Amino acid sequence: MPVTTLDCLPFGQRALVTHLTEAAAPFRRKLLAMGVTPGCTIKVIRAAPLGDPIEIEICGFHLCLRRAEAATIAVEECRS
């Protein structure tokens, strides 16, 4: 399965977090504290009218991330 980043997923798509990239260093703790950890399943819900931020669903709650932050989250698309 191809590995991509969260900001490239289409709306409604589920993906599995594989790792946080090196670019995530400035806000790595923030992401980990919010539950964005390797092995979690994320679903992209929607984006704001101008495209930033995006809303995701993770661990049963909704979270908004800037596209720059989402670009540092490597994910693997889920088939189902």
N, CA, C and O atoms as a MOPAC input file, in Angstrom:
PM7 MOZYME 1SCF
protein

 N      0.83900 1    -1.18700 1     0.00000 1
 C      0.00000 1     0.00000 1     0.00000 1
 C      0.88000 1     1.24500 1     0.00000 1
 O      1.92600 1     1.27600 1     0.64900 1
 N      0.46000 1     2.24700 1    -0.71600 1
 C      1.28700 1     3.45300 1    -0.79100 1
 C      1.26200 1     4.24900 1     0.51700 1
 O      0.24100 1     4.32600 1     1.20000 1
 N      2.39900 1     4.83000 1     0.84000 1
 C      2.49600 1     5.69600 1     2.01600 1
 C      2.43700 1     7.13500 1     1.52600 1
 O      3.13700 1     7.50500 1     0.58300 1
 N      1.60800 1     7.94000 1     2.16200 1
 C      1.42400 1     9.33200 1     1.78200 1
 C      1.31600 1    10.15500 1     3.05800 1
 O      1.51000 1     9.63000 1     4.15500 1
 N      1.01100 1    11.43300 1     2.92400 1
 C      0.82300 1    12.27300 1     4.10700 1
 C     -0.66000 1    12.62400 1     4.24700 1
 O     -1.41700 1    12.58000 1     3.27800 1
 N     -1.04900 1    12.96900 1     5.45600 1
 C     -2.44700 1    13.21400 1     5.78300 1
 C     -3.06900 1    14.33100 1     4.94800 1
 O     -4.24900 1    14.25500 1     4.60700 1
 N     -2.30800 1    15.35000 1     4.61800 1
 C     -2.86900 1    16.47200 1     3.84700 1
 C     -3.25300 1    16.09300 1     2.41600 1
 O     -3.97400 1    16.84400 1     1.75900 1
 N     -2.79100 1    14.95300 1     1.92400 1
 C     -3.08300 1    14.52100 1     0.55300 1
 C     -4.26900 1    13.57500 1     0.44900 1
 O     -4.67200 1    13.21900 1    -0.65900 1
 N     -4.83700 1    13.15900 1     1.57500 1
 C     -5.96200 1    12.22400 1     1.54400 1
 C     -7.24600 1    12.92600 1     1.11600 1
 O     -7.47300 1    14.07800 1     1.48700 1
 N     -8.07400 1    12.25500 1     0.35300 1
 C     -9.37700 1    12.83100 1    -0.01300 1
 C    -10.34300 1    12.77200 1     1.16800 1
 O    -10.15700 1    11.97700 1     2.09000 1
 N    -11.36800 1    13.60800 1     1.13700 1
 C    -12.36400 1    13.63200 1     2.20300 1
 C    -13.06900 1    12.28200 1     2.28900 1
 O    -13.37100 1    11.66000 1     1.27000 1
 N    -13.32600 1    11.83500 1     3.52400 1
 C    -13.99700 1    10.56800 1     3.75200 1
 C    -13.07500 1     9.36800 1     3.77400 1
 O    -13.50800 1     8.26600 1     4.10900 1
 N    -11.81800 1     9.55500 1     3.42600 1
 C    -10.85100 1     8.45600 1     3.37000 1
 C    -10.29900 1     8.15700 1     4.75500 1
 O     -9.97300 1     9.07100 1     5.51300 1
 N    -10.19500 1     6.87500 1     5.08200 1
 C     -9.56400 1     6.44200 1     6.33200 1
 C     -8.12600 1     6.04000 1     6.04200 1
 O     -7.80900 1     5.53500 1     4.96600 1
 N     -7.26200 1     6.27500 1     7.02600 1
 C     -5.85600 1     5.91500 1     6.87100 1
 C     -5.27400 1     5.54100 1     8.22800 1
 O     -5.80700 1     5.91700 1     9.27200 1
 N     -4.18700 1     4.80600 1     8.19600 1
 C     -3.47600 1     4.37900 1     9.38600 1
 C     -2.21300 1     5.22900 1     9.51900 1
 O     -1.44300 1     5.34400 1     8.56500 1
 N     -1.99500 1     5.82200 1    10.68500 1
 C     -0.79400 1     6.63000 1    10.91300 1
 C      0.40300 1     5.69600 1    10.99800 1
 O      0.41200 1     4.77500 1    11.81500 1
 N      1.41600 1     5.92200 1    10.16000 1
 C      2.61600 1     5.09300 1    10.20000 1
 C      3.72300 1     5.74300 1    11.03400 1
 O      4.38500 1     5.07300 1    11.82700 1
 N      3.91900 1     7.05500 1    10.84900 1
 C      4.92600 1     7.77300 1    11.64000 1
 C      4.78100 1     9.27700 1    11.44300 1
 O      4.08000 1     9.73900 1    10.54300 1
 N      5.45300 1    10.02300 1    12.30000 1
 C      5.54200 1    11.47700 1    12.15200 1
 C      6.88600 1    11.77500 1    11.51000 1
 O      7.90900 1    11.23600 1    11.93000 1
 N      6.89100 1    12.62300 1    10.50100 1
 C      8.12900 1    12.92500 1     9.79100 1
 C      9.02600 1    13.84700 1    10.61100 1
 O      8.62300 1    14.34900 1    11.66100 1
 N     10.23400 1    14.06300 1    10.12600 1
 C     11.18700 1    14.95100 1    10.80100 1
 C     10.66700 1    16.37900 1    10.89400 1
 O     10.98700 1    17.09900 1    11.84000 1
 N      9.87600 1    16.78600 1     9.92700 1
 C      9.33500 1    18.15000 1     9.91400 1
 C      8.34400 1    18.39800 1    11.05000 1
 O      7.98100 1    19.54500 1    11.30900 1
 N      7.90600 1    17.34600 1    11.72600 1
 C      6.94500 1    17.47400 1    12.82300 1
 C      7.60900 1    17.87100 1    14.14100 1
 O      6.91700 1    18.08100 1    15.13600 1
 N      8.91200 1    17.97500 1    14.16400 1
 C      9.63500 1    18.25700 1    15.41300 1
 C      9.09300 1    19.45000 1    16.20000 1
 O      8.96900 1    19.33300 1    17.41900 1
 N      8.76000 1    20.60200 1    15.57800 1
 C      8.29000 1    21.74500 1    16.37000 1
 C      6.96700 1    21.50300 1    17.10200 1
 O      6.72100 1    22.13400 1    18.13100 1
 N      6.12600 1    20.62300 1    16.60900 1
 C      4.83700 1    20.38500 1    17.25500 1
 C      4.56300 1    18.90100 1    17.49500 1
 O      3.40900 1    18.49100 1    17.62000 1
 N      5.61400 1    18.10700 1    17.55900 1
 C      5.48800 1    16.65700 1    17.78600 1
 C      4.75600 1    16.33700 1    19.08400 1
 O      3.87100 1    15.48200 1    19.10300 1
 N      5.11800 1    17.01400 1    20.16200 1
 C      4.46900 1    16.76200 1    21.45800 1
 C      2.98200 1    17.06500 1    21.39900 1
 O      2.16700 1    16.32700 1    21.95200 1
 N      2.63200 1    18.15400 1    20.72600 1
 C      1.22700 1    18.54600 1    20.58500 1
 C      0.44300 1    17.45200 1    19.86600 1
 O     -0.63800 1    17.06400 1    20.31000 1
 N      0.98700 1    16.95300 1    18.75400 1
 C      0.31500 1    15.90400 1    18.00000 1
 C      0.16100 1    14.63400 1    18.82700 1
 O     -0.91000 1    14.02800 1    18.84000 1
 N      1.21200 1    14.23300 1    19.50800 1
 C      1.16000 1    13.02900 1    20.33200 1
 C      0.16000 1    13.18600 1    21.47300 1
 O     -0.56700 1    12.24400 1    21.79000 1
 N      0.11400 1    14.36200 1    22.09300 1
 C     -0.82900 1    14.61200 1    23.18700 1
 C     -2.27600 1    14.56600 1    22.71500 1
 O     -3.16700 1    14.20700 1    23.48300 1
 N     -2.51500 1    14.92600 1    21.46100 1
 C     -3.86900 1    14.90000 1    20.90600 1
 C     -4.25200 1    13.51900 1    20.38200 1
 O     -5.36100 1    13.33500 1    19.87900 1
 N     -3.35300 1    12.55400 1    20.49200 1
 C     -3.67200 1    11.18800 1    20.08600 1
 C     -3.22100 1    10.79400 1    18.70400 1
 O     -3.54200 1     9.69800 1    18.24400 1
 N     -2.48400 1    11.65400 1    18.02500 1
 C     -1.97400 1    11.32400 1    16.69300 1
 C     -0.69200 1    10.51800 1    16.88600 1
 O      0.41300 1    11.06100 1    16.89300 1
 N     -0.87100 1     9.20800 1    17.04300 1
 C      0.24400 1     8.31400 1    17.30800 1
 C      0.28200 1     7.21400 1    16.24700 1
 O     -0.74900 1     6.89000 1    15.65600 1
 N      1.44900 1     6.64600 1    16.00300 1
 C      1.54100 1     5.55300 1    15.03700 1
 C      0.59900 1     4.40700 1    15.41400 1
 O      0.52600 1     4.00200 1    16.57400 1
 N     -0.11200 1     3.89800 1    14.42100 1
 C     -1.05100 1     2.80800 1    14.64200 1
 C     -2.49700 1     3.24600 1    14.75600 1
 O     -3.39500 1     2.40800 1    14.67100 1
 N     -2.75100 1     4.52900 1    14.94500 1
 C     -4.12200 1     5.04800 1    15.04200 1
 C     -4.73700 1     5.19300 1    13.65800 1
 O     -4.04000 1     5.42100 1    12.66900 1
 N     -6.05700 1     5.05500 1    13.61100 1
 C     -6.79300 1     5.26000 1    12.36500 1
 C     -7.35800 1     6.66900 1    12.34100 1
 O     -7.95500 1     7.12700 1    13.31500 1
 N     -7.16400 1     7.35400 1    11.21700 1
 C     -7.62000 1     8.73500 1    11.03400 1
 C     -8.57400 1     8.77200 1     9.84300 1
 O     -8.37900 1     8.06200 1     8.85600 1
 N     -9.60300 1     9.60400 1     9.94900 1
 C    -10.50900 1     9.82600 1     8.82100 1
 C    -10.56300 1    11.32000 1     8.53900 1
 O    -10.76600 1    12.11600 1     9.45600 1
 N    -10.38400 1    11.70500 1     7.29100 1
 C    -10.47200 1    13.10700 1     6.90400 1
 C    -11.95300 1    13.44000 1     6.71100 1
 O    -12.63400 1    12.80100 1     5.90800 1
 N    -12.45000 1    14.43800 1     7.44500 1
 C    -13.86300 1    14.79600 1     7.40300 1
 C    -14.12500 1    15.89400 1     6.37400 1
 O    -14.90600 1    15.69500 1     5.44300 1
 N    -13.48500 1    17.03700 1     6.53200 1
 C    -13.70100 1    18.17600 1     5.62000 1
 C    -12.61400 1    19.21000 1     5.83200 1
 O    -11.76500 1    19.08000 1     6.71400 1
 N    -12.66100 1    20.24400 1     5.00000 1
 C    -11.72100 1    21.35700 1     5.11000 1
 C    -12.50200 1    22.65100 1     5.26500 1
 O    -13.67400 1    22.72400 1     4.89700 1
 N    -11.85900 1    23.65700 1     5.80400 1
 C    -12.46100 1    24.98700 1     5.91600 1
 C    -12.67000 1    25.54800 1     4.50500 1
 O    -12.07200 1    25.04800 1     3.55100 1
 N    -13.50000 1    26.56500 1     4.36200 1
 C    -13.78900 1    27.11200 1     3.02100 1
 C    -12.55800 1    27.47400 1     2.18500 1
 O    -12.57400 1    27.30500 1     0.96600 1
 N    -11.51700 1    27.95800 1     2.80900 1
 C    -10.31100 1    28.30300 1     2.04900 1
 C     -9.28600 1    27.17100 1     2.03100 1
 O     -8.16300 1    27.36000 1     1.56400 1
 N     -9.66900 1    25.98400 1     2.54100 1
 C     -8.80700 1    24.81500 1     2.46900 1
 C     -7.91500 1    24.57200 1     3.67100 1
 O     -7.25100 1    23.53700 1     3.73500 1
 N     -7.88000 1    25.47300 1     4.60800 1
 C     -7.00500 1    25.31200 1     5.78000 1
 C     -7.70100 1    25.91200 1     6.98300 1
 O     -8.06900 1    27.08500 1     6.91700 1
 N     -7.90500 1    25.21300 1     8.05300 1
 C     -7.43300 1    23.87300 1     8.42300 1
 C     -8.35100 1    22.76700 1     7.89700 1
 O     -9.38600 1    23.01900 1     7.28000 1
 N     -7.91800 1    21.52000 1     8.17300 1
 C     -8.75300 1    20.37400 1     7.83200 1
 C     -9.25500 1    19.73800 1     9.11800 1
 O     -8.59800 1    19.80300 1    10.15700 1
 N    -10.42900 1    19.12300 1     9.03200 1
 C    -11.00800 1    18.43300 1    10.18600 1
 C    -10.78600 1    16.94600 1    10.00900 1
 O    -11.03600 1    16.39800 1     8.93600 1
 N    -10.31700 1    16.29000 1    11.06100 1
 C    -10.10500 1    14.84800 1    11.03500 1
 C    -10.83800 1    14.22200 1    12.20900 1
 O    -11.17700 1    14.89700 1    13.18100 1
 N    -11.07400 1    12.93900 1    12.10700 1
 C    -11.63000 1    12.16900 1    13.21400 1
 C    -10.57300 1    11.16300 1    13.62800 1
 O    -10.06200 1    10.41300 1    12.79500 1
 N    -10.24300 1    11.14400 1    14.91200 1
 C     -9.24600 1    10.23000 1    15.44400 1
 C     -9.65300 1     9.82100 1    16.84700 1
 O    -10.02200 1    10.66800 1    17.66100 1
 N     -9.59100 1     8.55900 1    17.13000 1
 C     -9.92900 1     8.01600 1    18.45400 1
 C    -11.30300 1     8.46600 1    18.93700 1
 O    -11.49600 1     8.67500 1    20.13400 1
 N    -12.25800 1     8.61800 1    18.02500 1
 C    -13.61200 1     8.96500 1    18.40500 1
 C    -13.90100 1    10.43600 1    18.60700 1
 O    -15.01600 1    10.78700 1    18.99300 1
 N    -12.93900 1    11.30800 1    18.36100 1
 C    -13.22200 1    12.74000 1    18.47900 1
 C    -12.72500 1    13.47200 1    17.23800 1
 O    -11.90700 1    12.95600 1    16.47700 1
 N    -13.23900 1    14.68600 1    17.05100 1
 C    -12.89000 1    15.49400 1    15.88900 1
 C    -11.81700 1    16.50000 1    16.26900 1
 O    -11.81600 1    17.04300 1    17.37400 1
 N    -10.91500 1    16.73600 1    15.34500 1
 C     -9.75900 1    17.58700 1    15.58100 1
 C     -9.47800 1    18.36700 1    14.30700 1
 O     -9.60400 1    17.83100 1    13.20600 1
 N     -9.09900 1    19.62300 1    14.45100 1
 C     -8.70600 1    20.43600 1    13.30000 1
 C     -7.19600 1    20.62600 1    13.31300 1
 O     -6.60800 1    20.95300 1    14.34300 1
 N     -6.58300 1    20.41800 1    12.16600 1
 C     -5.13600 1    20.59300 1    12.00300 1
 C     -4.86500 1    21.50500 1    10.82200 1
 O     -5.59600 1    21.48700 1     9.83100 1
 N     -3.82600 1    22.29200 1    10.93000 1
 C     -3.37200 1    23.06500 1     9.77800 1
 C     -2.81200 1    22.10300 1     8.74800 1
 O     -2.30800 1    21.03300 1     9.09100 1
 N     -2.90100 1    22.48400 1     7.49600 1
 C     -2.36600 1    21.61200 1     6.43700 1
 C     -0.86300 1    21.37500 1     6.61300 1
 O     -0.36600 1    20.29500 1     6.29500 1
 N     -0.14100 1    22.37400 1     7.11700 1
 C      1.29800 1    22.21000 1     7.34600 1
 C      1.56300 1    21.13000 1     8.39400 1
 O      2.52900 1    20.37400 1     8.28000 1
 N      0.71000 1    21.05800 1     9.40800 1
 C      0.85300 1    20.00800 1    10.42600 1
 C      0.46000 1    18.65200 1     9.84500 1
 O      1.13100 1    17.64900 1    10.08800 1
 N     -0.62600 1    18.62600 1     9.07800 1
 C     -1.08000 1    17.37500 1     8.46800 1
 C     -0.04500 1    16.82100 1     7.49000 1
 O      0.04600 1    15.60800 1     7.30200 1
 N      0.72600 1    17.69700 1     6.87700 1
 C      1.75100 1    17.26500 1     5.92100 1
 C      2.90500 1    16.52900 1     6.59200 1
 O      3.71400 1    15.90500 1     5.90500 1
 N      2.99700 1    16.58600 1     7.90300 1
 C      4.08300 1    15.90600 1     8.62300 1
 C      3.65400 1    14.55500 1     9.17200 1
 O      4.44200 1    13.88000 1     9.83400 1
 N      2.41100 1    14.14900 1     8.90500 1
 C      1.88900 1    12.87600 1     9.39900 1
 C      1.84200 1    11.88700 1     8.24300 1
 O      1.02800 1    12.03100 1     7.33100 1
 N      2.70700 1    10.89100 1     8.27900 1
 C      2.73900 1     9.86700 1     7.23300 1
 C      1.65600 1     8.84600 1     7.52300 1
 O      1.53900 1     8.36200 1     8.64800 1
 N      0.86400 1     8.51600 1     6.51100 1
 C     -0.23800 1     7.58100 1     6.66800 1
 C     -0.22100 1     6.55200 1     5.54900 1
 O      0.37100 1     6.75300 1     4.48900 1
 N     -0.89500 1     5.44200 1     5.82700 1
 C     -1.07700 1     4.39300 1     4.83200 1
 C     -2.56900 1     4.23000 1     4.64400 1
 O     -3.28700 1     3.99700 1     5.61700 1
 N     -3.05200 1     4.34400 1     3.42900 1
 C     -4.48200 1     4.28000 1     3.15400 1
 C     -5.05000 1     2.91000 1     3.53000 1
 O     -4.42800 1     1.87600 1     3.29000 1
 N     -6.24500 1     2.92800 1     4.12600 1
 C     -6.96100 1     1.71100 1     4.47500 1
 C     -7.83400 1     1.28500 1     3.30400 1
 O     -8.40500 1     2.13600 1     2.62100 1
 N     -7.94400 1     0.02700 1     3.07000 1
 C     -8.77600 1    -0.49300 1     1.97000 1
 C    -10.25600 1    -0.31900 1     2.27400 1
 O    -11.02900 1     0.04200 1     1.38700 1
 N    -10.66200 1    -0.57100 1     3.51700 1
 C    -12.09500 1    -0.51100 1     3.84800 1
 C    -12.48800 1     0.74500 1     4.54900 1
 O    -13.65900 1     0.92600 1     4.88300 1

